[in-house]
Amino acid sequence: QVQLVESGGGLVQAGGSLRLSCAASGGYFINYGMGWFRQAPGKEREFVAAISRSGGAQDYADSVKGRFTISRDNAKFTVYLQMNSLKPEDTAVYYCAVSVHGSSWPRRPSGFEYWGQGTQVTVSS
């Protein structure tokens, strides 16, 4: 069983930055692809970014490409999401997730097997 704990959310003004972290325990972190999703009130959970088990491949939703960067530290069992140039529409609960398929994944929640509890990100205008 894999446990995921997100941190780093908060309130930030538009144009600001935040760095989310997701610490993993259990399982075999180095074998997993890792992803970030978000869910705004009244909306479906949507794909944000994902990274392969080696960190060599990253995938981004068009809405965050060029502003967000996903990375991982396999020695620390942690994945990060650096968010720059934040916009009010980025406001959501952000979740990290595990894909047991380490180097490929569908851009939908059903493609990920384990989830954290989420961290709130609020961007004020």
C-alpha positions as CSV (number, residue, x, y, z in Angstrom):
1,Q,0.0,0.0,0.0
2,V,1.3,3.4,-1.0
3,Q,0.7,6.5,1.2
4,L,1.0,10.0,-0.2
5,V,1.1,13.2,1.7
6,E,0.9,16.6,0.0
7,S,2.1,19.9,1.4
8,G,2.9,23.4,0.3
9,G,-0.5,24.7,-0.6
10,G,-1.7,28.1,0.5
11,L,-3.0,31.5,-0.4
12,V,-1.0,33.5,-3.0
13,Q,-1.7,36.6,-5.2
14,A,-2.0,36.3,-8.9
15,G,1.4,36.2,-10.5
16,G,3.0,34.5,-7.5
17,S,4.5,31.1,-7.0
18,L,4.1,28.1,-4.8
19,R,5.9,24.8,-4.6
20,L,3.9,21.7,-3.8
21,S,5.5,18.5,-2.4
22,C,4.2,15.0,-2.2
23,A,6.0,12.5,0.1
24,A,5.5,8.9,-0.6
25,S,5.8,5.9,1.7
26,G,5.2,2.2,1.1
27,G,5.5,0.5,-2.3
28,Y,8.4,1.0,-4.7
29,F,8.5,4.7,-5.4
30,I,11.2,4.4,-8.0
31,N,9.0,2.1,-10.1
32,Y,6.1,4.5,-10.3
33,G,5.0,7.3,-12.5
34,M,3.8,10.2,-10.5
35,G,1.1,12.8,-11.3
36,W,-0.6,15.9,-10.1
37,F,-4.3,16.6,-10.5
38,R,-6.5,19.4,-9.3
39,Q,-10.2,19.8,-8.6
40,A,-12.0,23.1,-8.3
41,P,-15.4,23.4,-6.6
42,G,-18.1,22.1,-8.8
43,K,-15.7,20.8,-11.4
44,E,-14.3,17.4,-12.2
45,R,-10.8,16.4,-11.2
46,E,-8.4,17.3,-14.0
47,F,-4.9,16.3,-15.0
48,V,-2.1,18.8,-14.4
49,A,1.2,17.1,-14.9
50,A,3.0,13.8,-14.7
51,I,6.5,12.5,-14.6
52,S,8.1,9.2,-15.4
53,R,9.8,6.9,-12.9
54,S,13.2,8.1,-13.9
55,G,12.2,11.7,-14.2
56,G,13.3,11.8,-17.8
57,A,9.8,12.4,-19.2
58,Q,7.3,15.0,-18.2
59,D,3.8,15.7,-19.4
60,Y,1.7,18.8,-18.8
61,A,-1.8,20.0,-19.4
62,D,-1.9,22.8,-21.9
63,S,-3.4,25.1,-19.3
64,V,-0.2,24.9,-17.2
65,K,2.5,24.3,-19.8
66,G,5.3,26.9,-19.4
67,R,4.2,27.9,-15.9
68,F,4.4,24.7,-13.9
69,T,7.3,22.3,-13.5
70,I,7.0,18.7,-12.2
71,S,10.1,17.0,-10.7
72,R,11.0,14.2,-8.4
73,D,13.7,13.2,-6.0
74,N,13.8,9.4,-5.9
75,A,16.3,9.4,-3.0
76,K,13.7,11.3,-0.9
77,F,10.6,9.5,-2.3
78,T,9.2,12.9,-3.1
79,V,7.6,14.6,-6.1
80,Y,7.3,18.3,-6.6
81,L,5.2,20.8,-8.5
82,Q,6.7,24.2,-8.9
83,M,3.9,26.6,-9.9
84,N,4.8,30.0,-11.2
85,S,2.8,32.9,-12.7
86,L,-0.3,31.6,-10.9
87,K,-3.7,32.7,-12.0
88,P,-7.1,32.8,-10.1
89,E,-8.2,29.9,-12.3
90,D,-5.5,27.7,-10.8
91,T,-7.4,27.8,-7.5
92,A,-8.2,24.2,-6.6
93,V,-7.4,21.3,-4.3
94,Y,-4.2,19.7,-5.7
95,Y,-3.7,16.0,-5.4
96,C,-0.7,13.8,-6.1
97,A,-1.2,10.3,-7.4
98,V,0.7,7.2,-8.4
99,S,0.6,5.4,-11.7
100,V,2.0,1.9,-11.4
101,H,2.8,2.2,-15.1
102,G,6.1,4.0,-14.6
103,S,6.6,5.6,-18.0
104,S,3.2,6.1,-19.5
105,W,-0.2,7.1,-18.2
106,P,-3.6,8.3,-19.4
107,R,-4.5,11.8,-18.5
108,R,-7.4,10.9,-16.4
109,P,-7.9,9.9,-12.7
110,S,-8.7,6.3,-13.5
111,G,-5.2,5.9,-14.8
112,F,-3.7,6.4,-11.3
113,E,-4.0,3.9,-8.5
114,Y,-3.1,5.7,-5.3
115,W,-4.0,9.2,-4.1
116,G,-3.1,11.7,-1.5
117,Q,-5.6,13.7,0.5
118,G,-4.9,16.9,-1.3
119,T,-3.7,20.4,-0.5
120,Q,-5.6,23.7,-1.1
121,V,-4.2,26.3,-3.5
122,T,-6.0,29.6,-3.6
123,V,-4.9,32.4,-6.0
124,S,-6.4,35.8,-5.3
125,S,-6.8,38.4,-8.1
